[in-house]
Structures are given as structure tokens and as C-alpha cells.
Amino acid sequence: MTVLCSIHDLEDSTSKGFASHVGPVFAVKYDGQIFVYKNECPHLGVNLEFQPDEFLDSEGQLIQCSTHGALFNIEDGHCLSGPCQGDYLTPVEHVIEDDQIVIPK
């Protein structure tokens, strides 16, 4: 089990990266919901962020890969444009326990 952070540590339309027992992951808070994905672009397998905790486009509406600019839907990880169009980010199972974002075993 890995505790990522409190749900209150993420403002809406922000993201944060973490090390976890399933490898590098990131969490996004969007429209009051929490989404967690593996930090790996389906195109080349590289980490997505260009700076620590910077996983979203400038409007905070899409996840953006820093390598080739692929754009992904926050809600389901679907690649909308870029070299991996049609592919998906890998979602990470998580739960909210006592206001903490937790990846179970």
C-alpha cells in the first residue's frame, strides 16, 4: 500500500507525481474527482511531466506528454492527439481513506 497525499493537497485542475509500490504515478484533481495514472506515455514509455508535478496543459484541461505533446483526456486517459492517438494511459487503482489518496496492495 502507498499513501500518495491528502485530497486537500491537490487543488482542482492540478496534478502531482509520486513514487509508489507500482512505480511512478501521478494524481490529478479535476471537477472535484481524483484520477491516478502510471507516469508513462504509451508512445515511448517516457515520464510525462516536463517539470516536477507538471502533467497538465496550460489550461489545466488535459494531460500533456512533454516529449511529443500528446494530449490525454483526464477522465479516462484516452489520447486525443499526438503520436499515440487512440491509446490510453494506464489507470492506477486507488481509494480515498480518511481524506488520503491510497494505492492498495
C-alpha positions in Angstrom: 0.0 0.0 0.0 1.2 3.5 -0.8 -0.3 6.7 0.6 0.1 9.4 -2.0 -1.2 12.5 -0.3 -4.3 14.2 1.2 -7.1 15.1 -1.2 -6.7 18.6 0.1 -3.1 18.8 -1.2 -4.5 19.0 -4.7 -6.4 22.0 -6.0 -8.9 21.5 -8.8 -7.2 21.2 -12.2 -3.7 20.4 -10.7 -1.5 17.3 -10.6 1.2 15.8 -8.5 3.7 13.0 -9.2 4.7 10.3 -6.7 6.9 7.2 -6.3 4.8 4.2 -5.3 5.0 0.4 -5.0 3.6 0.1 -8.5 6.2 2.6 -9.9 6.0 6.3 -10.7 2.4 7.6 -10.7 0.6 10.9 -10.8 -2.7 12.1 -9.4 -5.0 14.7 -11.0 -7.9 16.5 -9.3 -10.4 17.5 -11.9 -14.0 18.7 -11.3 -13.6 17.5 -7.7 -12.6 13.9 -8.6 -9.3 12.2 -8.2 -7.7 10.3 -11.1 -4.4 8.4 -10.8 -2.3 7.1 -13.7 1.1 5.5 -14.2 3.6 8.1 -15.2 4.3 6.6 -18.6 3.4 7.7 -22.1 2.1 4.8 -24.2 4.1 6.1 -27.1 7.7 5.7 -25.8 7.3 4.7 -22.2 8.8 8.0 -21.0 7.7 10.0 -18.0 5.0 12.6 -19.0 6.0 15.7 -17.0 8.4 18.4 -18.2 8.9 19.7 -14.6 8.0 18.1 -11.3 4.2 17.9 -10.9 3.5 19.5 -14.3 1.3 16.9 -16.0 -1.4 19.2 -17.4 -1.7 21.5 -20.4 -1.6 25.3 -19.8 -5.4 25.4 -19.3 -5.4 22.5 -16.8 -7.9 20.7 -19.0 -5.8 17.8 -20.5 -2.8 15.7 -19.5 0.1 16.5 -21.8 3.2 14.5 -22.5 6.3 16.7 -22.6 8.2 14.6 -25.1 5.9 14.9 -28.2 3.0 16.9 -26.9 0.4 14.1 -26.9 -2.8 15.2 -25.1 -4.9 12.9 -23.0 -8.4 13.1 -21.5 -8.1 13.5 -17.7 -11.2 11.4 -17.0 -10.2 8.2 -18.9 -6.6 8.7 -20.1 -7.6 8.5 -23.8 -5.0 10.1 -26.1 -6.9 12.7 -28.2 -3.9 13.8 -30.3 -0.3 13.1 -30.8 1.8 10.1 -31.9 -0.2 7.7 -29.6 -3.6 8.9 -30.6 -6.3 6.3 -29.7 -4.1 4.7 -26.9 -4.7 5.1 -23.2 -2.7 6.0 -20.1 -2.6 3.2 -17.6 -5.1 3.9 -14.7 -4.0 3.0 -11.2 -6.5 1.5 -8.8 -6.8 3.8 -5.8 -9.1 4.6 -2.9 -9.8 7.5 -0.6 -9.3 6.7 3.1 -9.6 9.4 5.7 -9.1 12.0 3.0 -5.9 10.3 1.8 -5.3 9.0 -1.7 -4.2 5.4 -1.3 -2.9 2.8 -3.8 -3.8 -0.5 -2.2 -1.6 -3.6 -2.4 
